[in-house]
Amino acid sequence: MSKEKDFFREIMRVVVSGSIYILMFLVAVFIFYKTVVLFFFVFAAIFIHITSFTNFTYAGISETSTMWIQLAEQLLNIVTFILVLVKSFKILSEYSKHQHIAIKDLVEISIIALLMEVVFNFGIHTMSINILFAVFGLALLIIYAAFPYFREETKMYH
């Protein structure tokens, strides 16, 4: 190869590696932010539970039950989003080490993301899009469960 091609290839490698590390930093910061929000919601739930002991009327119990359902939905949404971010960080770190992404990791993050869309963002999309997400998620889950490739440890060749 010529020196120009080698120089261009090295510049592209540095730019891609730098971009990956910047993206990893941003994902790590967002994971930290979402974890702080999760702890805030948990402590808010504890505070609401403690303060609702004095409100034992039917209306008070009904109101706190509605708040608990909304709080649980928000907590589960944050937890699944943190799972997607952690899986994304794992994919980025593996790519930065080996310049390779395992198909297993991509299938896992796809299943989690589709599940998150169907369960927590059901009202945002049309019914046909929700059905499409559910079918794709179910198909990926069947593929993930059926093929032994996904149950084996990922082997990295150097």
ABEGO torsion letter per residue (X at the ends): XBAAAAAAAAAAAAAAAAAAAAAAAAAAAAAAAAAAAAAAAAAAAAAAAAAAAABABAAAAAAAAAAAAAAAAAAAAAAAAAAAAAAAAAAAAAAAAAGBBBAAAAAAAAAAAAAAAAAAAAAABBAAAAAAAAAAAAAAAAAAAABAAAABBBBBBX
